[in-house]
Amino acid sequence: AQRVTQPEKLLSVFKGAPVELKCNYSYSGSPELFWYVQYSRQRLQLLLRHISRESIKGFTADLNKGETSFHLKKPFAQEEDSAMYYCALSGYSGAGSYQLTFGKGTKLSVIP
Amino acid sequence: DGGITQSPKYLFRKEGQNVTLSCEQNLNHDAMYWYRQDPGQGLRLIYYSQIVNDFQKGDIAEGYSVSREKKESFPLTVTSAQKNPTAFYLCASSTSGANTGELFFGEGSRLTVL
């Protein structure tokens, strides 16, 4: 079974402070990890994926297989980063199909 | 305007009634999904379909049913057997194939059982 854990329901930081949203996973195979974001009154959308190893809106995330983690980081938080963030894992679910499993989400609040 | 359209946005239902939520996509995606979003619970997969005329149960399929008669449509029926149907429902689609992981979501439908 695959599982994604986001230990923090709510994270509040001051503008300009570093941000780290934690994500740990459990999966027997080689995982594909993603971060999704939902801004207020907008659709849930993909923020970044680990295989692309890119920085989106200043955010980065590194897959650490030893610690089974995929934490999302940004050196300097901006007010517009306030949103709900979901970590997700895509794993094989049998019969040639893959299933995306989401964590429970972390609400990031950036204080001006 | 390409994307996923869910309707209705808000729906009220009396206990014991079935209700169907619509999901249409014009992205030409093979795969479609239904998730349920509850506060503090994240997104939980109800049903998914990788191809027309085929679908599989997700983690919380009990009390729900789906059909996939057309590529662009994946309606979800919340039956009276669903014990706690009040929730926010999200439909999504993706390209098929190995491990894409990028889902495109609709705006959601909020169902309230009175």
Interface residues (C-beta under 8 A of the other chain):
Chain A: Q6 K9 E32 F34 Y36 R43 L44 Q45 L46 R49 Y86 A88 S90 Y92 S93 A95 G96 S97 Y98 Q99 L100 T101 F102 G103 K104 G105
Chain B: Y33 Y35 G40 Q41 G42 L43 R44 L45 Y48 Q50 Q56 G58 L90 A98 N99 T100 G101 E102 L103 F105 G106 E107 G108
